[in-house]
Amino acid sequence: MQLIESECRGAKERFGEWLTAETLKSLPDGYIVINDVTKKLGNVDHVVIGPTGVYVIDVKNWKGTVKADGKGELLLNEKPPDKPTIKNMLGAVMDFQNKVKSLTEKDYFVRGLIVFPIAYVEADFGSTRHIHCLRDERLMGYKNKTFAQSLNGNDIETVTRATLQLAGMDKRFASI
């Protein structure tokens, strides 16, 4: 596993993002993890690119119980959060996918994940539209699911390069 850290992040990481970053460090070789891709993409906590696909991960350091509301959104402790979490994540995933497509001229499927390191999650797959919600400890097993498209080495390199360009982390493309 190759880890790429952003220079955009301040010295103080939020605890939940750090926990998830630590979990992602145990991915096997062949995976690229780009943490804190925020410069051009808004708030993308982690992008994972590997043989099982491309994943955009948002981390919510929520406490309590996370459930689907039956309409495709989330509830935290039986109450809706201040912002529509799933809707915002869907927008971020589609934006990322479209930008990667424009740079690579290939339409890679991108799976959106929301990870809750300390909350109890009762949102079944499909209950939150195309965004999957899971706890940190289920993240490593998730890469073995067949929800995303398989990538070969060239695809992994291409998507990684595009992601670095979008984040302004590739010095060759800092002006994008």
Contacts in CASP RR format, 6 or more apart in sequence:
PFRMAT RR
TARGET T0000
AUTHOR 0000-0000-0000
METHOD contacts of the structure
MODEL  1
MQLIESECRGAKERFGEWLTAETLKSLPDGYIVINDVTKKLGNVDHVVIG
PTGVYVIDVKNWKGTVKADGKGELLLNEKPPDKPTIKNMLGAVMDFQNKV
KSLTEKDYFVRGLIVFPIAYVEADFGSTRHIHCLRDERLMGYKNKTFAQS
LNGNDIETVTRATLQLAGMDKRFASI
1 24 0 8 1.000
1 25 0 8 1.000
1 26 0 8 1.000
1 27 0 8 1.000
1 28 0 8 1.000
1 29 0 8 1.000
1 30 0 8 1.000
1 31 0 8 1.000
1 32 0 8 1.000
1 33 0 8 1.000
2 30 0 8 1.000
2 31 0 8 1.000
2 32 0 8 1.000
2 33 0 8 1.000
3 24 0 8 1.000
3 25 0 8 1.000
3 33 0 8 1.000
3 35 0 8 1.000
4 32 0 8 1.000
4 33 0 8 1.000
4 34 0 8 1.000
4 35 0 8 1.000
4 164 0 8 1.000
4 169 0 8 1.000
5 35 0 8 1.000
5 36 0 8 1.000
6 34 0 8 1.000
6 35 0 8 1.000
6 36 0 8 1.000
6 37 0 8 1.000
6 38 0 8 1.000
6 39 0 8 1.000
6 167 0 8 1.000
6 169 0 8 1.000
7 169 0 8 1.000
8 36 0 8 1.000
8 38 0 8 1.000
8 39 0 8 1.000
8 167 0 8 1.000
8 169 0 8 1.000
9 35 0 8 1.000
9 36 0 8 1.000
9 38 0 8 1.000
13 21 0 8 1.000
13 36 0 8 1.000
14 59 0 8 1.000
14 61 0 8 1.000
15 61 0 8 1.000
15 117 0 8 1.000
16 59 0 8 1.000
16 61 0 8 1.000
16 117 0 8 1.000
16 118 0 8 1.000
17 35 0 8 1.000
17 36 0 8 1.000
17 45 0 8 1.000
17 46 0 8 1.000
17 59 0 8 1.000
17 61 0 8 1.000
19 59 0 8 1.000
19 117 0 8 1.000
19 118 0 8 1.000
19 136 0 8 1.000
20 45 0 8 1.000
20 46 0 8 1.000
20 57 0 8 1.000
20 59 0 8 1.000
20 115 0 8 1.000
20 117 0 8 1.000
20 136 0 8 1.000
20 139 0 8 1.000
21 33 0 8 1.000
21 35 0 8 1.000
21 46 0 8 1.000
23 136 0 8 1.000
23 137 0 8 1.000
23 139 0 8 1.000
23 140 0 8 1.000
24 33 0 8 1.000
24 35 0 8 1.000
24 46 0 8 1.000
24 48 0 8 1.000
24 139 0 8 1.000
25 33 0 8 1.000
26 140 0 8 1.000
27 33 0 8 1.000
27 48 0 8 1.000
27 140 0 8 1.000
27 143 0 8 1.000
30 50 0 8 1.000
30 51 0 8 1.000
30 156 0 8 1.000
31 48 0 8 1.000
31 49 0 8 1.000
31 50 0 8 1.000
31 51 0 8 1.000
31 143 0 8 1.000
32 48 0 8 1.000
32 49 0 8 1.000
32 50 0 8 1.000
32 156 0 8 1.000
32 160 0 8 1.000
33 46 0 8 1.000
33 47 0 8 1.000
33 48 0 8 1.000
34 46 0 8 1.000
34 47 0 8 1.000
34 48 0 8 1.000
34 49 0 8 1.000
34 160 0 8 1.000
34 163 0 8 1.000
34 164 0 8 1.000
34 167 0 8 1.000
34 169 0 8 1.000
35 45 0 8 1.000
35 46 0 8 1.000
36 44 0 8 1.000
36 45 0 8 1.000
36 46 0 8 1.000
37 44 0 8 1.000
37 45 0 8 1.000
37 46 0 8 1.000
37 47 0 8 1.000
37 163 0 8 1.000
37 166 0 8 1.000
37 167 0 8 1.000
37 169 0 8 1.000
38 44 0 8 1.000
38 167 0 8 1.000
39 167 0 8 1.000
39 168 0 8 1.000
39 169 0 8 1.000
40 166 0 8 1.000
40 167 0 8 1.000
40 168 0 8 1.000
40 176 0 8 1.000
41 92 0 8 1.000
41 95 0 8 1.000
41 96 0 8 1.000
41 99 0 8 1.000
41 166 0 8 1.000
41 167 0 8 1.000
42 92 0 8 1.000
43 58 0 8 1.000
43 92 0 8 1.000
44 56 0 8 1.000
44 57 0 8 1.000
44 58 0 8 1.000
44 92 0 8 1.000
44 96 0 8 1.000
45 57 0 8 1.000
45 58 0 8 1.000
45 59 0 8 1.000
46 55 0 8 1.000
46 56 0 8 1.000
46 57 0 8 1.000
46 59 0 8 1.000
47 54 0 8 1.000
47 55 0 8 1.000
47 56 0 8 1.000
47 57 0 8 1.000
47 96 0 8 1.000
47 163 0 8 1.000
48 54 0 8 1.000
48 55 0 8 1.000
48 57 0 8 1.000
48 143 0 8 1.000
49 55 0 8 1.000
49 151 0 8 1.000
49 156 0 8 1.000
49 159 0 8 1.000
49 160 0 8 1.000
49 163 0 8 1.000
50 151 0 8 1.000
50 156 0 8 1.000
51 150 0 8 1.000
51 151 0 8 1.000
51 152 0 8 1.000
51 153 0 8 1.000
51 156 0 8 1.000
52 143 0 8 1.000
52 144 0 8 1.000
52 145 0 8 1.000
52 148 0 8 1.000
52 150 0 8 1.000
52 151 0 8 1.000
53 108 0 8 1.000
53 109 0 8 1.000
53 111 0 8 1.000
53 148 0 8 1.000
53 149 0 8 1.000
53 150 0 8 1.000
53 151 0 8 1.000
54 100 0 8 1.000
54 108 0 8 1.000
54 109 0 8 1.000
54 110 0 8 1.000
54 111 0 8 1.000
54 148 0 8 1.000
54 151 0 8 1.000
54 159 0 8 1.000
55 110 0 8 1.000
55 111 0 8 1.000
55 112 0 8 1.000
55 113 0 8 1.000
55 143 0 8 1.000
55 148 0 8 1.000
56 92 0 8 1.000
56 93 0 8 1.000
56 96 0 8 1.000
56 110 0 8 1.000
56 111 0 8 1.000
56 112 0 8 1.000
56 113 0 8 1.000
57 112 0 8 1.000
57 113 0 8 1.000
57 114 0 8 1.000
57 115 0 8 1.000
58 89 0 8 1.000
58 92 0 8 1.000
58 112 0 8 1.000
58 113 0 8 1.000
58 114 0 8 1.000
58 115 0 8 1.000
59 114 0 8 1.000
59 115 0 8 1.000
59 116 0 8 1.000
59 117 0 8 1.000
60 66 0 8 1.000
60 85 0 8 1.000
60 114 0 8 1.000
60 115 0 8 1.000
60 116 0 8 1.000
60 119 0 8 1.000
61 116 0 8 1.000
61 117 0 8 1.000
61 118 0 8 1.000
62 76 0 8 1.000
62 81 0 8 1.000
62 116 0 8 1.000
62 118 0 8 1.000
62 119 0 8 1.000
63 118 0 8 1.000
63 119 0 8 1.000
64 76 0 8 1.000
64 77 0 8 1.000
64 118 0 8 1.000
64 119 0 8 1.000
64 120 0 8 1.000
65 76 0 8 1.000
65 77 0 8 1.000
65 78 0 8 1.000
65 119 0 8 1.000
65 120 0 8 1.000
65 121 0 8 1.000
65 122 0 8 1.000
66 74 0 8 1.000
66 75 0 8 1.000
66 76 0 8 1.000
66 116 0 8 1.000
66 119 0 8 1.000
66 120 0 8 1.000
66 121 0 8 1.000
66 122 0 8 1.000
66 123 0 8 1.000
66 133 0 8 1.000
67 74 0 8 1.000
67 75 0 8 1.000
67 78 0 8 1.000
67 122 0 8 1.000
67 123 0 8 1.000
68 74 0 8 1.000
68 75 0 8 1.000
68 122 0 8 1.000
68 123 0 8 1.000
68 124 0 8 1.000
68 127 0 8 1.000
68 128 0 8 1.000
68 133 0 8 1.000
69 75 0 8 1.000
69 80 0 8 1.000
70 127 0 8 1.000
72 86 0 8 1.000
72 127 0 8 1.000
72 128 0 8 1.000
72 129 0 8 1.000
73 80 0 8 1.000
73 84 0 8 1.000
73 85 0 8 1.000
73 86 0 8 1.000
73 87 0 8 1.000
73 128 0 8 1.000
74 80 0 8 1.000
74 81 0 8 1.000
74 85 0 8 1.000
74 86 0 8 1.000
74 114 0 8 1.000
74 123 0 8 1.000
74 128 0 8 1.000
74 133 0 8 1.000
75 81 0 8 1.000
76 119 0 8 1.000
85 114 0 8 1.000
86 114 0 8 1.000
86 128 0 8 1.000
86 129 0 8 1.000
86 131 0 8 1.000
89 112 0 8 1.000
89 114 0 8 1.000
89 131 0 8 1.000
90 129 0 8 1.000
90 130 0 8 1.000
90 131 0 8 1.000
93 110 0 8 1.000
93 111 0 8 1.000
93 112 0 8 1.000
93 130 0 8 1.000
93 131 0 8 1.000
96 110 0 8 1.000
96 166 0 8 1.000
97 107 0 8 1.000
97 108 0 8 1.000
97 109 0 8 1.000
97 110 0 8 1.000
99 162 0 8 1.000
99 166 0 8 1.000
100 108 0 8 1.000
100 110 0 8 1.000
100 159 0 8 1.000
100 162 0 8 1.000
100 163 0 8 1.000
100 166 0 8 1.000
101 107 0 8 1.000
101 108 0 8 1.000
103 162 0 8 1.000
103 165 0 8 1.000
103 166 0 8 1.000
104 158 0 8 1.000
104 159 0 8 1.000
104 162 0 8 1.000
106 155 0 8 1.000
106 158 0 8 1.000
108 149 0 8 1.000
108 151 0 8 1.000
108 155 0 8 1.000
108 159 0 8 1.000
109 148 0 8 1.000
109 149 0 8 1.000
110 148 0 8 1.000
111 130 0 8 1.000
111 132 0 8 1.000
111 147 0 8 1.000
111 148 0 8 1.000
112 130 0 8 1.000
112 131 0 8 1.000
112 132 0 8 1.000
113 131 0 8 1.000
113 132 0 8 1.000
113 133 0 8 1.000
113 134 0 8 1.000
113 139 0 8 1.000
113 142 0 8 1.000
114 128 0 8 1.000
114 131 0 8 1.000
114 132 0 8 1.000
114 133 0 8 1.000
114 134 0 8 1.000
115 133 0 8 1.000
115 134 0 8 1.000
115 135 0 8 1.000
115 136 0 8 1.000
115 139 0 8 1.000
116 133 0 8 1.000
116 134 0 8 1.000
116 135 0 8 1.000
116 136 0 8 1.000
117 135 0 8 1.000
117 136 0 8 1.000
119 135 0 8 1.000
120 135 0 8 1.000
121 133 0 8 1.000
121 134 0 8 1.000
121 135 0 8 1.000
123 133 0 8 1.000
125 132 0 8 1.000
126 132 0 8 1.000
132 142 0 8 1.000
132 147 0 8 1.000
134 142 0 8 1.000
151 159 0 8 1.000
161 170 0 8 1.000
164 170 0 8 1.000
164 173 0 8 1.000
165 173 0 8 1.000
165 176 0 8 1.000
166 176 0 8 1.000
168 174 0 8 1.000
168 176 0 8 1.000
END
